[in-house]
Amino acid sequence: MAQLQPMKLESRDISSISSANELFGSEKGLLVVRPGRGLAPWFCVPDGCYALVQRFGKDMDYAEGQPVWPPGYHWGPPWVQVSHLVTMQSVVFNMPVKDCKTQDNVTVTINLAICFRIKADPRKGEDPYLARNFVYKVTPRGLEQQLIDACEEATRKVARTLLHTEVYGLRTDKSGKKMKVLKGAGDADAPPSELEGDAALRSVAGPSDDERAAHAMSKGRDVADDMRRTLNDQFHAQVTPCAILRNSAQFCAIL
């Protein structure tokens, strides 16, 4: 099983506001752009972004208590410009966590993918000033390091609660929904001519492989949900404008 490639979160200067949404859609780790400004007596704010505006380099609110400007055309001289656009869309952050020790002391690598978004939407009851906090204090690279540190710590704790036979239970599909337990062809399904030895020795008391797999996946889903809550609590306590979305933790384990 191939490992995920670590993702880089970044900001970028762009020449025009019109290319912002296209870049946010195609560049998975791009969170913030700094657009250029022409000489026209107006400027445009695209939908799907938190827009911060400056006048002579000083932050300018749209209205009292509204640091984020709404989408659409706005009149203003060239020294009034959109300084930063922060994406509102959900971002999938991939990272491998290597050399994790399980409860039975087996070393595994866990590929982790979490889905998050920047929290600054007043329509959802969030503080719009968190957009400025993210741009000036947290930054994409700072958030990347926070996610790496928090996810590594949480993932290693998760691994320590599981046996190596249960690690595969962490696997979820891309939608975060329950995966079906796939049953392979066992000895009982093989042609009689291919079975050798005493049939009684091939019967092992205890739960079947599919029952073990179902138990592991059930335990893995509970652990993944606990991890999501832990990460959200951690980022909320740090006043970091990042929300780990529900049912978003996805794992693949490599023994």
N, C-alpha and C positions, 0 to 999 in steps of 0.2 A: 504494500500500500504506500503510495507516494505521500510525502509530507507536504503540508501547506508551506507556502513561501511567506515569510514575515512581511507584513504590510507596512508601508511608510505613510504617515499622515503629514500633509504639507500645506503650505500656502504658496501663492504665486501671483506675480504681476502679470496683468493682461492689458492689451491695448484698447479693448472695447468692452463695454458692458454687454453688448449683444451676444458675445460668445460665452458668457458665464454659465448659463444653464447647460449648454452643450458640453462644456468642460466638466461640470459637476456630474453629468451623466456618464461620461466616458472615462474620466480619471477617478478610480475608485477611492483613492486616498486623499483626494483634494477636498479640503474643507473650507478654505478661505481664499478669495481672490481680491486683488487690489487693482481696480480698473482705471484706465486712463480717462482723461476728460478733454473734450473738444472745446471750441470757442462759442458754440451755440448758446443762446440765452435760456436753455432748458436742459434737463437731464432726465434719464429714464431709470426707473427701478424695476427689475424683472420680478415676476412672481416666483415663489418657491425659495426665496432667500431672505435672510435678515440683512437689511441694508443700513449701514452706518454712514452718516453724512457729516462732512466737515466744512467749516468756513474759515479760510485762511489758516488751515491746519488745526483748528479747534473744533472739538465735537459739537454738533448742532442738533438739538432735539427737534423732531417734527412738531411736537406740541409738548406742553408740560407733562412730564411723566411718560413721554413716548420717545425713547431714544432710537427705536427702530422705525424707519420710514416705510410707509405702505407702498405697494407696487403701483406703477403708472408713471405718467409724465408729471414733472414738477418744474416750475419756472425758477430760474436762478442764474446769476452771472457766473462766468467761468471760475471764479474763486470759490464758488460753492460746488462741491463735488462729492460723489459717492466714494468714500475712502476704502470701505471694506464691504464685501458681500460674503455672508456665511451661509452655507447650504442648510436647508431645512430638511433635506431628505435623509432617510435612514442609510447608514453606512455599515457594511459588513467588514469587521476587522479580523484578519486571519493571523494566527501565530502558532508555531509548534512549541510545546513545553517538553523539553528533553530530560531524560534520566530521572523520571518520576519513580519513586519506590511505592509498591503496593503494600497492602497489609501483610502479605506473605513474603515480602522482601524480594519481589521480582521487579526488575527495571523495565519501564515502559516509556514510550514517547506518546504523548497525547496531543493531537492536532485540535486546536480550539478555534472556533469561529463564533464571535458574538456580534450581535446587531445593535447599534446604538444610534442616537440622534442628539443633536445639540438642543438643549432645553432653553428656549427664550421666547416661546410663543404665548402672548397674552390671551389668545383665544382659548388656550388650554389651562389658564390660570397660572401661567409661569411668569417669572420675573423677566421682562425684556432687557433689563440692564445686564443680565447674564451674557448677552451677546457681546457687549463691550468687555466684560470680565474675561470672556473666552479669548477675544482678539488680543487684548493688551497684557493679560496676566497668565492665562493658561497656555495659549498658543497650540497649534496642531502638534508640534513636536513634543511639547510638554504633556499634552493629553496622551500621545503615543507612549511616552515613558510611563505615565501613570497607569495606563491600561496594561502594559507589559508587566509592571511590578505587581499590580493587583491580581491579574489573571494568573501569573505564575504562582503566586502565593496560594490563591484559592484552588488552583488545579492540583498542586502538590498535596494540599490538605484533602482534596477529594480523592486522589489516588490512594492516600494512606487509609482511607475508610473502606477500600474495596480489595477483594482478592483479585489476583490476576485473571481468574476465570470470569470475574464480574465486570472487568474494565470495558469489555465490548458492549456491555449494556448501556454505556454512556452514549452510544451512537444514536443519532437522530437523523431524520431526513431533512431536506432543505426547508420544509415548512414547519419543522419543529413538532410534527405530529408523531404519534406512535408508529413505529415500524413493525411490520409483520415478522414473526419469527419464521425463518425459512427452514424447512425440514429437508435434510439431505438423505440420500439413499444409504441406509445402513445395512448391516449384515442380514437383517430380517428381510430386506427387499432384494437381496442378491439371489441369482439363480442357485438352485440346490447344488449344482455341480461345482460351484465355486466356493462352497462352504466346507471347511475342513475342521476336524477335531470334534470334541464332545459338544453338543448343542447346549448342555447345561452350563458349560464354562463361558459361553457367549452371553448368558443372561446375567446381568448385574443388578442386584437389588438396589433400590433407591430411585430417586427421580430420574426421568429420562432427560436426554440432552435438550429437547425442546422446552421442557419444564424449567430446567436450569437457566436456559436462555431467556425465557419469559420472566423469571424471577430477577435475573440480572438487569434486564431492560427496565423493569418496574422500579428497581432500586436506583438505577442510573437516572431515570427521569426525575425522581424525587431529589437526588443529589444535585442535578443540574438546575432545578428550580430553586433550591436553597442557595446555590452559588449565585444565581442571578439576583436574588434578594440581597445577599451579602454585598455584592458589587454596587448595587443601587444605593444601599445604606452608606457604604463607604464614600461614594462620590457625593452623595447629598451632604454628608457630614463635612466634607471639604469645600462645600459650596462650588463644586466643579460642575459646569453646565453640561453634564453628560448623563443620558438615561439609557440603561441597558434594557432593551425591549423585552416584553413578555414572550416566553417560549422561544427565545432566540439562541440560547447556548447550544452549539452543535459540537460534538466531539467525534474523533476517530482515534482509535488506539492502535499502536504498533508495538508488538511485543519484541 
